[in-house]
Amino acid sequence: MKREIYLDNSATTPLSEASRKKIYEMTEIYGNPSSLHSIGQSAEKTVAEARKIILSALGVRAREGELIFTSCGTEATALAILGSAHAKQRREALRILTSDSEHPSVKKNLEALEKEGFEIVRIPTKSGILDLDAIEASLDKKIFLASFMLVNNETGAVYKVGEAFSRIKSKYPEAITHCDAVQGFMKIPFTPAGLKADLVTVSGHKLHAPKGVGALYISADMIKKKKISPFLLGGGQEGGMRSGTENTIGIAAFGASVADISERAHKCRERFAELYSYASERISSLGIKINRPSGEYASHILNVTLPNIKSETVLHFLSADGVFVSSGSACSSHSSTPSGTLISFGLTPAQADCSLRISFSEYNTKEDVDALYESLKSALARLVRIKR
Ligand code: PLP
């Protein structure tokens, strides 16, 4: 059998045993959670259980906020950004702060709002550091929303979102704060209250749950003050915030997966740190540059730049050898232009074009890194020869 060394876990993860087991159990629980009879209610119970598990993993205390299940992280972010823009009450406030290296799910929705007349201020993230002084300089009463990601999906940089939101809220408490925590949830410890975030996006398939499920945390204050409105209208599921019959199988598996990871989140972090430093050491010995952020970083994501060889070429070479990495985020693979995130990080367009993202899950081992090393070594020998 062909080997499969999967090192693209920031694109998506394989299902965990806990997830698989729950999916299998759920094949018997077919009710519609909105039905009042007992078959519907047993489905409702599984959704409620998953909600409780995820809220608890987020460290949300009773009545502090709600969790709204969606179809993915992208939908949760669209609800956060478009939902708060369309519920907007303060007419004079049109300024939105964001970083210059957000995932397209944030970036594209903000571009859409820009066309509607909002002013978007993009804060630099050179070397993976969110520029807090630039945030200070952009603060005035025009501020409406701030959206910053917790962990960058291409470089692993951890942005000081808590510090940024605290500065914003201390001066303008009515400003809305959204954090895309898709790459940070269950990887680094945080709570929405600790971040001073009104809205937090998470996604199941990055955490060994199936694709098709994400969630948005919404603070009780946002709901009470009607600062967010739904865009999927219909049967009023999810407290009216996201109509449509729930993906009960996906939601239950998301909950089971989060419960499973919660038991050993600390151990997973140790494993990531060990793999990150082992891989950095081995790969840099091949003359490959490690794009390590200057500040804090989440060690499940390692970004590297190859010596003058396009990442796409190496990626296909590795793939044929049974080693799977990415040439940027999965979404940027739909685009032929070099990653804007890596350019914001400080790479030249040519370097960005030669960069690979290696991303770990707790199932990866040092032997996987050894396989990557050997495969990269032969790719470099072969491809450099072809170039000459
Ligand atoms: N935000 C970040 C930082 C991501 O890395 C991703 C996916 O790669 C998303 C949002 C989108 O999540 P989903 O694939 O669940 O829509």
Boltz pocket constraint, residues with backbone or C-beta under 6 A from the ligand:
constraints:
  - pocket:
      binder: B
      contacts: [[A, 10], [A, 11], [A, 71], [A, 72], [A, 73], [A, 74], [A, 75], [A, 103], [A, 105], [A, 149], [A, 151], [A, 152], [A, 153], [A, 180], [A, 182], [A, 183], [A, 202], [A, 203], [A, 204], [A, 205], [A, 213], [A, 214], [A, 329], [A, 330], [A, 331]]
      max_distance: 6.0
